[in-house]
Amino acid sequence: PEDCEPSPDDARKLAEADLIVSNGAGLDDFLDGLIDAAGEGEVPRLVLGDGIPTITIDGEENPHFWLDPSLVVEHYLPAITASLSALDPAGAATYEARRAAYAAEVETMDAANKAAIETIPEANRKLVTAHDAFPYFAAHYGFELVGVIIENVGQEPTAAELAALVETVKDAGVQAIFSESQFSPELAKALADEAGVTKVVTTLYNDTVGPA
């Protein structure tokens, strides 16, 4: 979302939509101007984050709700199902069946995650990540958020900020640094080298597989 550059064709698609679904909490504010440009203020809009208790980081709401699977099951899926059923009452039973099936998949994944995390000593459940996407994940699974490499997406840390993070990582005894493919691997490597961390994990994304 930080790099999204909507096209005129995107505005046309919004104008023709039966329902616009967005995350909210600042993640997709660019949609507001796009919807205005489309000139179609009457298209129903579902903001998935509405009603979810937010975690605030440095005075800003963090929008990464979906990294807590329970929020997906308890908020996202019911909201989507209700909105689709309101638009298409004849399909309500189908939407509900698909909601239940997907919720079961998410809950199975969540249980597997918890089982895997149980194998990690509690003292080692510490996260240093590329950017501040994991507070809901950490709260759900019992991790301590030690720090992030990039405080503001699109703006690399200064030498002083990176040096301060190095000391924080050393003091916390962090075992691994987690980066993402859309960010410079050099920053994560530099942090790990300076802090004496031997493991750097890079999350990969593509159009078909998702997070790996």
Buried (B, 14 or more C-beta within 10 A) or exposed (E): EEEEEBEEEBBEBBBEBEBBBBBBBEBBEBBEEBBEBBEBEEBEBBBBBEEBEBBEEEEEBBBBBBBBBEBBBEBBBEBBBBBBBEEEEEEBEEBBEBBEEBBEEBBEEBEEBEEEBEEBEEEEBBBBBBBBBBBBBBEBBEBEBBBBBBBEBEEBBEEEBBEEBBEBBEEBEBBBBBBBEEBEEEBBBBBBEBBEBEEBEBBEEEEEEEEE
